[in-house]
Amino acid sequence: MSLADRWNRAWFGPAPVLDLAIVRLLVVGLHQVLLLWPYALMTVPLYEEFDHAVALPDAQFEPVLLFRLFSLPFGAGWRPSVELLDAVRLGTTLVGFTALVGLFTRTSLALYVTGFAFMISHRYSFGDYHHVETVPVLVLALLACSPSGAALSVDARLRRRRAGSPPPLLERTDPLARWPVRLAAWLLSVIYLSAGLCKLGGAGLDWMNGFTVQTSLLQAGCFWDNGAGLALARYHGLAVALTWFTMLFELTFPVILWRPALAPLYALAAFAFHVGSMTTMSVPFALYLPCFAILVPWTRWLRRRRGLPADVVPATASAPSSGASSS
């Protein structure tokens, strides 16, 4: 097999469409919850309180590159009004429901990503940068460019009616359903590896002595009135264990690129890490949580539960149902 064949097989071999559909429901679903109730899981949502940003003086307005691209039709220095920002937020919320149910899925997701990118890049244009929304928006972009609406969607149901007898849900594959999973694995690996290296580069092994985490817990506990963080800060030994766990999973995260079977384990570790940091430090990484679902082989697990072979053999429209759901 040539190098080009290996590359195409690794990135564009037939993969289950159900996996991406589940990720779409989880990621879009949580985004919708936080659009409707911004402070439910977020301490400082960047698509809220537009009046504060609009009221800042022009001297503080330094548009980032992405917002400059959005403002090209309006000229340099253009600043949107509160009314326009509210309209974008409302439109993003509405199109999010069509993305969630999978109606005109790719178009809906593309508009959804654009709305978030506009609101977030506007907020970033005042010199205050964060990385809470970056990964979730990139995952939404991957879903918009992939067949994430090929299952569990209105689009899929309409397509089935026209096709007559499509393959069962657990048999459906698409050659464009693999690359988003691969790219997301690379993206998350780079992010967590860089986070671990930054800790070592900034403080060295001293970061792992437990006192750094205790200090962070005390600061966050006092600032956010977080009783869980203040209580945890009392135990130095536990703080040391948490630092070693954090460093271990961050520095070794790229192992999933060579051992995909370990990806669900690392997804669980990352999920636990962020839930823990949200609970004890009020770190607002809620939008990360559903993104880890892209590392989980949902179709393979469901097939095993039904006594089917783990790997899906690409099926044709006339494939037998073999007991799997066709919805």
C-alpha positions in Angstrom: 0.0 0.0 0.0 1.4 3.4 -1.0 1.9 6.3 1.4 -1.0 8.1 -0.3 -3.2 5.1 0.2 -2.3 4.8 3.8 -3.0 8.5 4.3 -6.4 8.3 2.6 -7.3 5.2 4.6 -6.3 6.8 7.9 -8.3 10.0 7.3 -11.0 9.2 4.8 -11.8 5.5 5.3 -15.5 4.7 5.8 -16.5 5.5 9.4 -19.9 5.4 11.2 -22.0 8.5 10.8 -23.8 7.8 14.1 -20.7 8.9 16.1 -20.7 12.4 14.7 -24.5 12.6 15.1 -24.2 11.9 18.8 -21.5 14.6 19.1 -23.7 17.1 17.3 -26.5 16.5 19.7 -24.3 16.9 22.8 -22.2 19.9 21.6 -25.1 21.9 20.1 -27.4 20.9 22.9 -25.1 22.4 25.6 -24.4 25.5 23.5 -28.2 26.0 23.3 -28.6 25.7 27.0 -25.9 28.3 27.6 -27.3 30.6 25.0 -30.7 30.5 26.8 -29.3 30.5 30.3 -25.7 32.0 30.0 -24.8 31.8 33.7 -26.0 28.3 34.3 -22.5 26.8 34.0 -20.4 29.8 32.9 -19.0 32.5 35.1 -18.2 35.0 32.3 -19.9 34.1 29.0 -18.5 36.2 26.2 -21.8 36.4 24.3 -23.6 38.2 27.1 -23.6 41.8 28.5 -23.0 43.4 25.1 -23.8 46.8 26.6 -20.7 46.7 28.7 -18.4 46.1 25.7 -20.2 48.6 23.4 -19.8 51.3 26.1 -16.0 50.9 26.2 -14.1 53.8 24.5 -12.7 53.5 21.0 -9.2 53.6 22.5 -9.7 50.2 24.0 -11.1 48.7 20.8 -8.4 46.7 19.0 -10.2 44.3 16.7 -8.7 40.8 16.3 -8.1 39.5 12.8 -11.3 37.5 12.7 -13.5 40.4 13.7 -11.7 42.5 11.1 -12.8 40.0 8.5 -16.4 40.3 9.7 -16.2 44.1 9.5 -14.7 44.4 6.0 -18.1 45.4 4.4 -18.5 48.2 7.0 -15.0 49.7 6.9 -12.2 49.9 9.4 -13.0 50.8 12.9 -16.7 49.7 12.6 -18.3 48.7 15.9 -21.6 46.9 16.1 -24.4 48.3 18.2 -26.0 46.5 21.2 -29.1 45.9 19.0 -27.1 44.2 16.3 -25.3 42.0 18.8 -28.5 41.0 20.4 -30.0 40.2 17.0 -26.9 38.0 16.2 -27.4 36.2 19.5 -31.1 35.7 18.8 -30.4 34.5 15.3 -27.7 32.1 16.5 -30.1 30.7 19.1 -32.8 30.1 16.5 -30.5 28.5 14.0 -29.1 26.4 16.8 -32.5 24.6 17.1 -32.4 23.6 13.4 -28.8 22.4 13.9 -29.9 20.4 16.9 -32.7 18.6 15.2 -30.7 18.2 12.0 -32.7 20.3 9.6 -30.5 21.7 6.8 -27.7 20.5 9.1 -24.6 21.7 7.4 -26.1 25.2 6.6 -27.5 25.5 10.1 -24.2 24.5 11.7 -22.2 26.9 9.5 -24.5 29.8 10.5 -24.3 28.7 14.1 -20.5 28.7 14.1 -20.5 32.1 12.3 -22.8 33.6 15.0 -20.6 32.4 17.8 -17.4 33.5 16.0 -18.8 37.0 15.5 -19.9 37.5 19.1 -16.7 36.0 20.6 -14.3 37.8 18.3 -16.1 41.1 19.1 -15.5 40.5 22.8 -11.9 39.5 22.2 -11.3 42.9 20.5 -11.0 44.7 23.8 -7.7 43.2 24.9 -9.2 40.5 27.1 -8.5 37.1 25.7 -9.7 33.7 26.8 -9.6 30.1 25.5 -12.8 28.8 26.9 -14.8 29.0 23.7 -12.1 28.2 21.2 -12.1 24.4 21.2 -16.0 24.2 21.2 -16.3 26.5 18.3 -13.7 24.5 16.4 -15.5 21.3 17.1 -18.7 22.9 15.8 -16.8 23.9 12.7 -15.7 20.3 12.2 -19.3 19.1 12.6 -20.4 21.7 10.0 -17.9 20.4 7.5 -18.8 16.7 8.1 -21.8 14.4 7.6 -23.0 15.0 11.2 -26.5 15.2 10.0 -26.5 11.8 8.3 -28.1 10.2 11.4 -30.4 11.3 14.2 -31.7 14.2 12.1 -34.6 15.5 10.1 -32.3 15.5 7.1 -31.6 11.8 7.5 -35.3 10.9 7.9 -36.2 12.8 4.7 -33.3 11.1 2.9 -34.6 7.7 4.0 -38.0 8.4 2.6 -36.5 9.2 -0.8 -34.0 6.2 -0.7 -36.7 3.6 0.1 -34.6 1.0 2.0 -31.5 2.6 3.5 -29.0 0.7 5.7 -29.7 0.3 9.4 -28.5 3.1 11.7 -25.6 1.1 13.0 -24.5 0.1 9.5 -24.3 3.5 7.9 -20.8 4.8 7.1 -19.4 7.7 5.1 -15.8 8.3 3.9 -16.0 11.9 5.3 -17.0 10.8 8.8 -13.5 9.8 9.9 -11.4 12.9 9.4 -13.2 15.2 11.9 -12.6 12.6 14.7 -8.9 12.3 13.7 -8.5 16.1 13.5 -10.2 16.6 16.9 -7.8 14.1 18.4 -4.9 16.0 17.1 -6.4 19.3 18.2 -7.0 18.1 21.8 -3.6 16.4 21.9 -1.8 19.6 21.0 -3.8 21.7 23.5 -3.2 19.4 26.5 0.4 18.7 25.6 1.1 22.5 25.3 -0.7 23.0 28.7 1.5 20.5 30.4 4.7 21.9 28.8 3.7 25.4 29.8 3.4 24.3 33.4 6.8 22.7 33.3 8.3 25.6 31.4 6.9 28.2 33.8 7.5 26.6 37.1 9.3 23.4 36.4 8.7 20.5 38.8 7.8 23.0 41.5 4.4 23.2 39.9 3.8 19.6 41.2 4.6 20.3 44.8 0.9 20.8 45.7 1.2 24.4 46.9 0.5 25.8 43.5 -2.9 24.0 43.4 -3.6 24.9 47.0 -3.0 28.6 46.2 -5.3 28.5 43.2 -8.0 26.8 45.2 -7.8 29.4 47.9 -7.8 32.3 45.4 -10.7 30.9 43.5 -12.6 29.9 46.6 -12.3 33.4 48.1 -13.1 35.3 44.8 -16.1 33.1 43.8 -17.1 32.1 47.3 -16.5 28.5 46.4 -16.8 26.4 49.5 -15.7 23.2 47.8 -12.4 24.8 46.7 -11.7 26.2 50.2 -12.4 22.8 51.7 -10.2 20.9 49.3 -7.3 23.4 49.8 -6.9 22.1 53.4 -5.5 18.8 52.2 -1.9 19.1 50.8 -1.5 15.5 50.0 -4.6 15.5 47.8 -3.4 18.6 46.1 -0.2 16.8 45.2 -2.1 13.9 43.8 -4.2 16.2 41.7 -1.1 17.9 40.3 0.4 14.6 39.3 -2.8 13.4 37.7 -3.1 16.7 35.8 0.5 16.5 34.5 0.2 12.8 33.6 -2.9 13.1 31.5 -1.8 16.4 29.8 1.7 15.3 28.8 0.6 11.8 27.6 -2.6 12.9 25.9 -1.0 12.5 22.4 -0.7 8.8 22.9 -4.3 8.5 21.6 -2.9 9.4 18.1 -1.1 6.1 18.1 -3.4 4.1 20.4 -7.0 5.2 19.5 -8.3 2.5 21.9 -7.1 4.7 24.7 -9.0 7.7 23.5 -12.2 7.1 25.6 -10.0 6.7 28.7 -8.4 10.1 28.1 -11.8 11.6 27.2 -13.0 10.5 30.7 -9.9 11.9 32.4 -10.3 15.2 30.6 -14.0 15.2 31.5 -13.2 14.5 35.2 -10.5 17.2 35.2 -12.8 19.9 33.9 -15.7 19.0 36.1 -13.3 19.0 39.1 -11.9 22.4 38.2 -15.4 23.8 37.6 -16.6 22.5 41.0 -13.6 23.6 43.0 -12.2 26.6 41.2 -15.3 27.9 39.2 -13.2 27.6 36.0 -15.9 28.0 33.2 -14.9 25.2 30.9 -18.4 23.7 30.6 -18.4 24.0 26.8 -15.4 21.6 26.6 -17.3 18.7 28.3 -19.4 17.5 25.3 -16.5 17.9 22.9 -14.8 14.9 24.4 -17.6 12.7 23.1 -15.9 12.9 19.7 -13.2 10.6 21.0 -15.7 7.9 22.0 -16.5 5.1 19.5 -20.2 5.1 20.2 -21.2 2.9 17.2 -18.7 0.3 18.1 -19.9 0.1 21.7 -23.6 -0.1 20.6 -22.8 -2.8 18.1 -21.1 -4.9 20.8 -24.1 -4.5 23.0 -26.2 -5.9 20.2 -23.9 -8.8 19.6 -22.7 -7.4 16.3 -19.1 -7.3 15.0 -17.4 -4.2 16.4 -16.3 -2.8 13.1 -18.8 -1.6 10.6 -18.5 -3.1 7.1 -19.6 -0.4 4.6 -23.2 -1.2 3.7 -25.3 -0.5 0.6 -28.8 0.8 0.6 -30.0 -2.8 0.1 -28.2 -4.2 3.2 -30.3 -6.3 5.6 -31.3 -4.8 8.9 -29.6 -7.5 11.0 -31.7 -6.3 14.0 -30.3 -2.8 14.1 -32.5 0.3 14.3 -33.2 2.0 11.0 -34.3 5.3 12.5 
